Amino acid sequence: MQRPPRALFAGTLTLGVGASLLYLWLRFFAPHLEASLVGALGYLLGTVGLFGLLPYWVPRHARTPDHLLRWNAFIALIGLAHSLLWHILTAATENARLANLFLGIATMGLLWQIALHSVFAAYLVLIRPTKIKLYLLYAYYSFVALSAVFLAFRLESVSGLLTLFLWALALPLIYYSQDAVGLGTRNGTYYLLLVALCAALFLGVEVFPGLFGRDDTILGIYTHLLAISLVIFYAGLLIVPLVTRIGPKAQKSQQLLSLLTAFLEQQQKQESVEGIIETARNTLQELETVQGVYMRLRSAGPQNGSYPRLVEFLFQGLRVKVPHETYIETISNTAEVSRGLPAVAAIVIQRPIMTILSSVPVDALQAVIIGTAEDCFEASDVQLIATLVEQTALFMEALDRRLYQEERRLSRKEIDFLKETREALLPPVPPIFGKVAYHVVFQQHDKTIGGDYYQIEEVVPEKVIDFWLSDCAGSGIAAAYQMAQARAALNTLWPEKLPPEDMLLRLNDALRRVFHKNNFIAATYLRLDLETQTYTLYRPGNPEILYWDPRIQKVEILRPAGVVLGNASSTLVRRILEKHSAPLIPGATWLFFSDGFTEATNLAGEQFGLERLLHLFQTHLAETPEAIARHILQAVQDFVGDTHLGDDGTLIVIRYQP
Amino acid sequence: MEMQLTLSPAADALTVTLAGELDSLSAPKLYDQLSQTLKQHSTVKKITFDCQNLSYISSAGAGILLLSLDNFGHRGVDFELRHVRPEVYNILDLLGLTKVMSVSNG
């Protein structure tokens, strides 16, 4: 609805001020003339002017019950001081014309005070305006004007009757303004303001004139009657909510509560950001004062052409804000912001969102709410809209956290699965041999399965012992499957008691059948033949083997050629595979290791390497296989700075000690 | 570092330029591209890998070279690795690939 032009009200106010000054002039220079009608006219015009201009000075969303009550109390206290001053001056002066003027100033001041009070009271009633409220207010002002007219014609009895109606009208006004006042902050300050307001009005209107002399003119009597109606209104606002809880307030609150409850219920069901935004949009759209709702995530970037010009203009304004800045602005008339924009109210909001999953850790929810008319948003509307946007952002954060937790829960499931798989794939319990001592360190990475697998197999009891260490490519479930396949193939072949090379080539054939082209295993394979007193070593793809040769008292690095298994044909593998065989000498010691040990990396990015391993092996050779293995493990852990190597690592120390 | 791969087929020869790292991620790509190219150019009898800019080869990478040799070698295709850096050569040597294909140092 288009508002009447500002100039109309400014002119009316000016006329009211002029009439008031004329009234004072008449009281001093023509005390014998009855100037009450002029004074009343000044008051009535002033009230109309103030009523019309207030929305231009203070937009609707700033006219909160709290503000209106504070302004009222402030005006009441100023009025009290004004009344006291001029009544004292009236009593003090002996000049009749001056006394008449002073009393006129006191009365006129009181009338302007009443004008302001009644305007503030009207806007208090008009928070969330309804037709009933408007009709009641029109009736109130009509009685004010009519009683002034009847008083001017000295029809006091009619005027008195009208005043009674005026006082009675205060009651429904109180009733219908409860919801507005109820939406404000009802606390100690609220009651204190109303008490101060009523007390100041009563003192200024009743007590001071009683003490220092009343203005017995028609206007004086009329002012007194009007003031009483205002005292009734404000005292009613103080008392009625204390003694009754019924009324539109409860209905309105119930509506808002059900709206908010439905909003929260729907939001909790949403599984996507889009769903959350849509729910918020639909809820906001239900508000009476809202014409359009536009919401987006800041990271979504500009979406030219998808918004009306006004909305795009308002979103543009948000671009200069940083994402972590909370921002809310209520524009009572967008036409005043930029030429060519429609005359409507708008609310612009930015609310930061902290996200975990997103690549952008801080995003922001941006909202533009367009009103149905200019200056249509109450303070409570702004508050409600801001709350809904805030809640929307909170739901987005909650969704992000929920997805994050879900992701973590899934990965924890995977870890549990991997742990179970890993346990199922552990090698059989190694046998104990009388002539061969060994110790295995099998370090598995916490959260996944590496491809390391070892097995010690007594091929021929007390005669032939195989030591196997292999490493599958990759990690995780894929590696676990490969490992399982290799393990199954190995344990199928071992009972056949094949020569080592045949064993490897048969294994290669078997793995080639089941492996994908990019899958393979690397292995170290040692056979100790206690009967023939020889050992045979193959190294298809695994790292070097350290060997302590007691004959020459030296550690050798054994590097027989070999290629990974499960990839190339056995013909090719055979061409490459090199056998290392030598007599078994008492005290001979072998150290097998997977690359998890040599490639263990410290914080500086340096790898543990073969040299350190060799040095440790040499240093602790005199000790048992178990002690050697533990020294090496400790050294690697110290090097890495953690008890975990960062990958799987297997280490086997074997000693022949007949 | 991702592997960069260039294949330049001629009448009966194919030059493959490898740069970066040949590991378990890039190795299948090499095999697929070799397969495709050799299908289109069935007359190729020699594949030369220019490894001047190959900074690393994993055992998976070496495995793929071996698989390629195994599969295409039957068709009479020769493999040659040229300009191989010492660190890559050591790995190939350790895995025994120098025994089955011509590998020359850079």
Contacts between the chains, C-beta under 8 A, distances in Angstrom:
chain1	res1	chain2	res2	distance
A	473	B	24	6.0
A	473	B	59	7.1
A	473	B	60	5.3
A	473	B	63	7.7
A	474	B	24	6.4
A	517	B	28	7.1
A	517	B	31	6.5
A	517	B	64	7.8
A	517	B	67	6.0
A	518	B	24	6.5
A	518	B	27	6.0
A	518	B	28	5.1
A	518	B	31	7.7
A	518	B	60	6.3
A	518	B	63	7.4
A	518	B	64	6.8
A	520	B	59	7.5
A	520	B	60	7.3
A	520	B	63	4.9
A	522	B	59	5.9
A	541	B	59	5.8
A	541	B	95	6.0
A	544	B	94	7.9
A	559	B	94	6.5
A	561	B	93	8.0
A	561	B	94	7.9
A	561	B	95	7.7
A	561	B	96	3.6
A	561	B	99	6.0
A	562	B	95	7.2
A	562	B	96	5.5
A	563	B	62	7.6
A	563	B	63	7.7
A	563	B	66	5.8
A	563	B	95	5.4
A	563	B	96	4.9
A	563	B	97	6.9
A	564	B	59	5.8
A	564	B	62	7.4
A	564	B	63	5.0
A	564	B	66	7.6
A	564	B	95	7.0
A	567	B	63	4.3
A	567	B	64	7.9
A	567	B	66	5.9
A	567	B	67	5.2
A	567	B	70	7.9
A	568	B	63	7.5
A	568	B	66	4.3
A	568	B	67	5.6
A	568	B	69	7.3
A	568	B	70	4.2
A	569	B	70	4.9
A	571	B	70	7.9
A	572	B	66	6.6
A	572	B	69	6.8
A	572	B	70	4.9
A	572	B	73	7.7
A	572	B	100	6.3
A	575	B	99	6.6
A	575	B	100	5.5
A	576	B	95	7.9
A	576	B	96	3.6
A	576	B	97	7.3
A	576	B	99	5.1
A	576	B	100	5.7
A	577	B	96	7.2
A	578	B	96	6.9
